[in-house]
Amino acid sequence: MILSVEKSHLEGQVRIPASKSHTIRAVAIGSLACGTSRILNPLVSSDALSAIDIYRGFGADITIGDEWTVSGGRPTVPDDVLNVGNSGTSLYIAMGTAALADGHTVLTGDHQIRRRPAQALLDALNMLGANGFSTRDNGCPPLVIQGPMHGGHTLIDGSKTSQYLTSLLLNCPLAESDTEITVTDACEKPYIEMTLAWLDGQGIRYKREGFERFLISGRQSYQSFEKSIPGDFSSATFFLCAAAVTGSELVLLGLDMNDTQGDKAVVHMLAEMGAEVEQLPAGIRIKGGALKGGEFDLADTPDALPALAVTACFAEGTTRLVNVAQARLKETDRIKVVAEELTKMGGRVKELPDGLEIEGARLHGAKVCGHDDHRVVMALAVAGLACDGVTEIDSAEAVSITFPTFVELMESVGAEMSDK
């Protein structure tokens, strides 16, 4: 699908869809819990539906509608190969669940997932008694994991993604013995805090020493719950940045600044760049204006890189987005492809080993590639809203992975967008 975008002025309010990260954690915990859980206001997207398919494969009974009900219990060995689609979160969390099942589980995904590194998590699970390996011996899916793991001591490199540690934290409470996890170079710490908040809500017993060491009691269980999923700051980032670069005023509903989501930091970054931001009881008001560059550490907010890179193109001076080398290991090498595509639009963008350096420049419409990456597609669409000419973005269907209503909601506040 080609998404065509023209220069636009935005105005009005929009309700931001629910958090992908919370939704997938809710599906996983509900599937491992005794009894029936109710997930209110879930995110309906390809990634979230992949999580449902995966946990149905592990034996959970899941019904979807206006709310989702999940009846779970101890995971069973799937009857067939589990395909996570494009969902890296589902892949990594499901790897830990596969290590709980008594038998062999095969996990695969689409062409991007089959390039996602998983060896560090395989090694960590194997230290706990599982037997997992990559079928191509390259550390990437397809994967075969034999459980059950029993617990013990394990090590995990946290520098590539927080999802390895999240998988261990969510699944190790159900192991037969206690688990000690030693973590090196933890990144994306707000997502780890999100996982720990779910454990706290479930009364799971654990001890921690910062982000370096966790002691988790074994033979615990999850209980059924009812939870409403908050709005997704990662999705809101595109509307926040769109208002900033077009000089528009928007009210974004459903966002809770007290939530654990790391991308809420984008609100403060845009304020530092010169946008006018106000926290409201029901959400956030943002008004764009004259923007200035700055240096921003994105170690905890890697998903914000594409949209903030676009914003930096419209800011006076130099912007550095740094400490986010893990962005190279997402659906694409986002550092590389964002630099390439914004350059096609007239951007002055320099790749750094761990981020981007961007000089403010006047962008123009162009034909650009979305690289089948939902966040790259949406970021390029934001760029198109603020520059002269028409911007055409290919592989725009990728937005369905996390934000199926992106175009519809953008149009509702005045964006000139059309797909073909």
C-alpha positions in Angstrom: 0.0 0.0 0.0 1.2 3.5 -0.9 0.3 6.3 1.6 0.2 9.7 0.1 0.6 12.7 2.4 0.4 16.5 1.8 1.2 19.5 3.9 -1.6 19.9 6.5 -2.7 21.9 9.5 -4.0 19.8 12.4 -6.6 20.7 15.0 -8.9 18.9 17.4 -8.7 16.0 19.8 -7.9 12.3 19.3 -8.2 9.3 21.6 -4.9 7.4 21.5 -5.3 3.6 21.2 -4.3 1.3 24.0 -0.7 0.3 24.8 0.7 -2.6 22.9 3.2 -3.4 25.6 0.5 -3.6 28.3 -1.9 -5.5 26.1 0.7 -8.3 25.3 1.7 -8.6 29.0 -2.0 -8.8 29.9 -2.5 -11.6 27.4 0.5 -13.5 28.6 -0.3 -13.2 32.3 -4.0 -14.0 31.8 -3.0 -17.1 29.8 -0.7 -18.3 32.7 -3.2 -17.4 35.4 -5.7 -19.6 37.2 -9.3 -18.6 36.3 -10.7 -16.1 33.8 -9.3 -12.6 33.3 -10.9 -9.6 31.6 -8.8 -7.2 29.5 -10.7 -3.9 29.0 -9.8 -1.5 26.2 -7.1 -3.8 24.7 -5.2 -2.8 21.6 -6.5 -4.5 18.5 -3.5 -4.7 16.2 -1.5 -7.4 14.4 1.0 -7.6 17.2 -1.6 -8.1 19.9 -3.5 -10.6 17.8 -0.3 -12.5 17.3 0.1 -12.7 21.1 -3.4 -14.2 21.3 -2.6 -16.8 18.6 0.6 -17.8 20.5 -1.1 -18.2 23.9 -4.0 -20.1 22.4 -1.3 -22.4 21.1 -0.2 -22.9 24.7 -3.7 -23.9 25.7 -5.4 -20.7 26.8 -9.0 -20.1 25.9 -9.2 -16.5 24.6 -12.3 -14.7 23.4 -12.0 -11.3 21.7 -14.7 -8.6 21.4 -15.1 -5.2 23.0 -13.2 -6.7 25.9 -11.1 -9.8 25.9 -11.6 -12.8 28.3 -8.7 -15.1 28.9 -9.0 -18.5 30.7 -5.5 -19.8 31.4 -3.4 -22.2 33.4 -0.2 -24.2 33.0 1.1 -24.0 29.4 0.8 -27.1 27.3 3.0 -28.1 24.4 1.5 -26.6 21.2 0.1 -29.0 18.6 1.7 -27.0 15.8 4.4 -24.4 15.0 3.8 -21.1 16.7 4.0 -18.1 14.3 4.5 -14.7 16.1 4.0 -12.7 12.8 6.0 -9.5 13.3 5.7 -9.3 17.1 9.1 -9.3 18.7 7.5 -8.8 22.2 5.4 -11.9 21.7 8.4 -13.9 20.5 10.6 -13.2 23.4 7.9 -13.6 26.1 6.7 -16.8 24.5 10.2 -18.2 24.6 10.1 -18.1 28.3 6.6 -19.7 28.3 7.8 -22.5 26.0 10.5 -23.3 28.6 7.7 -23.9 31.1 5.9 -26.5 28.9 6.9 -30.2 29.2 8.0 -30.9 25.6 9.2 -29.2 22.4 7.8 -25.9 21.1 8.7 -24.4 17.7 8.6 -20.6 17.3 8.9 -18.7 14.1 7.7 -15.4 12.5 7.8 -13.2 9.4 11.0 -12.3 7.4 11.9 -9.5 9.9 11.4 -11.7 13.0 13.6 -14.4 11.4 16.4 -11.8 11.6 15.8 -10.8 15.2 18.6 -12.0 17.6 17.4 -14.5 20.3 20.6 -16.3 21.3 21.1 -14.4 24.6 17.7 -15.5 25.8 18.1 -19.0 24.5 21.4 -19.2 26.5 19.7 -17.8 29.6 16.8 -20.3 29.4 19.2 -23.2 28.8 21.1 -22.3 32.0 17.8 -22.7 33.8 17.3 -26.3 32.5 15.6 -25.7 29.2 17.0 -27.0 25.9 16.6 -24.3 23.2 18.4 -23.8 19.9 18.1 -21.9 16.6 17.3 -24.3 13.7 19.6 -22.3 11.4 22.3 -22.1 14.1 22.3 -18.3 13.7 20.7 -17.3 17.0 17.5 -16.2 15.2 14.1 -17.8 14.7 13.0 -20.4 13.9 13.6 -21.7 17.4 13.0 -25.0 19.1 12.7 -24.9 22.9 12.2 -27.9 25.1 11.0 -27.5 28.7 10.4 -27.6 31.5 13.1 -25.4 32.9 13.6 -25.8 36.6 15.1 -22.5 37.8 18.6 -21.8 39.2 21.0 -19.1 38.3 21.2 -17.4 34.9 22.8 -14.5 33.1 21.3 -12.1 30.6 22.8 -9.4 28.4 20.3 -6.5 28.7 22.0 -4.2 26.2 20.0 -5.2 23.1 16.5 -5.2 24.4 14.5 -5.2 27.7 12.3 -8.0 26.3 14.8 -10.7 27.2 14.6 -9.8 30.9 10.8 -9.3 30.7 10.5 -12.9 29.5 12.5 -14.2 32.4 10.7 -12.1 35.0 7.2 -13.1 33.7 7.9 -16.8 33.4 10.4 -17.7 36.1 7.9 -17.4 39.0 6.2 -20.6 37.6 9.5 -22.6 37.5 9.9 -25.4 40.1 12.8 -23.8 41.9 13.9 -20.3 42.8 15.6 -18.3 40.0 18.5 -15.8 40.3 19.0 -13.5 37.3 22.2 -11.5 36.8 21.7 -8.7 34.2 24.5 -6.8 32.4 23.9 -3.4 30.8 20.1 -3.2 31.1 18.5 -0.9 28.6 14.9 0.3 28.1 14.4 0.4 31.9 10.8 1.8 31.9 9.7 -1.4 30.1 11.3 -3.5 32.9 9.5 -1.4 35.4 6.3 -2.0 33.5 6.9 -5.8 33.8 7.7 -5.5 37.5 4.5 -3.4 38.0 2.5 -6.3 36.6 4.3 -8.7 39.0 3.6 -6.4 41.9 -0.1 -6.3 40.9 -0.1 -10.1 41.0 1.7 -10.4 44.4 4.6 -12.2 42.9 7.5 -12.6 45.3 10.9 -11.3 44.2 13.8 -9.3 45.3 15.9 -6.9 43.3 19.2 -5.0 43.3 18.5 -2.2 40.9 18.5 -3.6 37.4 21.5 -5.9 38.0 20.1 -8.8 40.0 16.7 -10.3 40.6 15.8 -13.2 42.9 12.5 -14.8 42.1 10.7 -17.4 44.2 9.7 -20.5 42.3 6.4 -22.5 42.3 4.3 -19.3 42.3 1.1 -18.7 40.4 -0.8 -16.0 38.6 -4.4 -15.1 39.5 -7.2 -13.9 37.2 -7.6 -10.2 37.0 -9.6 -7.4 35.4 -7.6 -4.5 33.9 -8.2 -1.6 31.6 -5.3 -0.9 29.3 -4.0 2.7 29.2 -3.3 4.7 26.0 0.0 4.0 24.2 2.6 6.7 24.4 4.6 5.1 21.6 1.6 5.6 19.3 0.9 9.1 20.8 4.5 10.1 19.8 3.5 10.5 16.2 0.6 12.8 17.0 2.8 14.8 19.5 5.5 15.2 16.9 3.0 16.0 14.1 1.6 18.9 16.2 5.1 20.1 16.9 6.3 20.2 13.3 3.1 21.6 11.8 2.6 24.3 14.4 -0.8 22.8 15.2 -2.7 22.3 18.5 -4.0 18.9 19.4 -5.5 17.3 22.6 -4.5 13.6 23.0 -6.9 11.7 25.2 -6.4 8.5 27.2 -2.8 9.1 28.2 -1.7 8.8 31.8 1.6 10.5 32.7 1.8 8.3 35.9 2.0 5.1 33.8 5.3 3.2 33.6 5.6 3.6 29.8 9.0 5.0 28.8 7.8 7.0 25.8 6.0 9.5 28.0 9.4 11.1 28.1 8.8 12.3 24.6 6.4 14.9 26.0 9.2 16.5 28.0 11.6 16.3 25.1 9.2 18.2 22.8 8.7 20.8 25.5 12.5 21.2 25.7 12.5 21.7 22.0 10.0 24.5 22.2 6.6 23.0 21.9 3.9 24.1 24.3 2.7 21.2 26.4 0.0 21.0 29.1 -1.1 18.0 31.1 -4.9 17.8 31.3 -7.0 15.5 33.5 -8.0 13.4 30.5 -4.7 13.6 28.5 -2.2 16.0 27.0 -2.5 19.3 25.0 0.3 20.1 22.7 0.9 23.2 20.5 3.7 23.4 18.0 5.9 26.5 17.5 9.5 27.5 16.9 11.6 24.4 17.6 15.2 24.2 18.6 17.6 21.3 18.6 19.2 19.5 21.6 20.7 16.3 22.7 18.5 13.5 23.9 19.4 10.1 25.4 17.0 7.5 23.9 18.3 4.5 25.8 14.9 4.1 27.5 12.8 5.3 24.5 14.2 3.6 21.3 10.8 3.5 19.6 10.7 7.3 19.6 13.8 7.5 17.4 12.0 7.8 14.0 9.5 10.4 15.0 12.0 12.5 16.9 14.4 12.4 14.0 11.6 13.9 11.8 11.0 16.6 14.5 14.7 17.4 14.6 14.6 18.2 10.8 12.2 21.1 11.6 14.2 22.4 14.5 16.8 25.2 14.4 20.3 24.0 14.9 21.7 20.6 15.6 19.9 17.7 17.3 21.7 14.5 18.6 19.7 11.4 19.4 22.1 9.1 21.2 22.7 6.0 23.3 20.2 4.0 21.3 22.2 1.5 19.4 19.5 -1.1 20.0 17.4 0.7 17.4 19.5 -1.1 14.8 17.9 -4.4 16.0 14.2 -3.5 15.7 12.0 -4.4 12.7 14.7 -2.7 10.6 18.0 -1.0 11.3 16.1 2.2 12.2 19.1 4.3 12.5 20.2 3.5 9.0 16.8 3.6 7.2 15.6 6.8 8.9 18.8 8.5 7.8 18.4 7.2 4.3 14.7 8.2 3.9 14.9 11.6 5.5 17.9 12.4 3.2 15.7 11.7 0.2 13.4 14.5 1.6 16.2 17.0 1.9 17.1 16.2 5.5 20.7 16.6 6.7 21.1 13.5 8.7 24.3 11.8 9.8 24.4 8.3 11.2 26.2 7.8 14.5 27.1 4.3 15.9 24.4 4.7 18.5 22.0 7.2 17.0 21.6 10.2 14.7 22.9 13.7 14.3 20.5 16.0 12.5 20.8 19.6 11.2 17.6 21.6 10.8 16.7 21.8 7.1 13.7 22.5 4.8 12.2 19.1 3.8 10.3 18.5 0.6 7.9 15.8 -0.5 9.4 12.7 -2.1 8.8 9.0 -2.8 10.2 7.2 0.2 10.4 3.6 1.5 8.7 2.5 4.7 10.8 -0.7 4.8 7.8 -2.7 6.1 8.4 -1.0 9.5 5.4 0.5 11.1 7.3 3.2 13.0 9.3 4.3 10.0 6.1 4.6 7.9 4.3 6.7 10.5 7.4 8.9 11.0 7.7 9.6 7.3 4.0 10.4 7.2 4.6 13.0 10.0 7.4 14.5 7.9 5.0 14.7 4.9 2.5 16.7 6.9 5.0 19.6 7.4 6.7 19.9 4.0 5.8 21.2 0.5 4.8 18.8 -2.1 3.5 15.2 -1.9 5.1 12.5 0.0 4.5 8.9 -1.0 5.4 6.1 1.4 5.4 2.5 0.3 4.7 -0.6 2.5 2.3 1.6 4.5 0.2 -1.4 5.4 2.8 -2.0 8.1 1.0 0.5 10.4 -1.5 -2.3 11.2 1.2 -4.0 13.3 0.6 -1.5 16.2 -1.6 1.3 15.0 -4.3 0.1 12.4 -6.3 3.4 12.8 -3.3 5.7 12.3 -4.5 7.2 9.0 -8.1 7.4 10.1 -7.3 9.3 13.3 -4.8 11.6 11.5 -7.5 12.4 9.0 -10.0 13.2 11.8 -7.8 16.1 12.9 -7.2 17.5 9.4 -4.3 15.5 7.9 -4.3 15.2 4.1 -3.7 11.6 3.7 -4.8 8.9 1.3 -3.8 5.3 0.6 -3.8 3.4 -2.7 
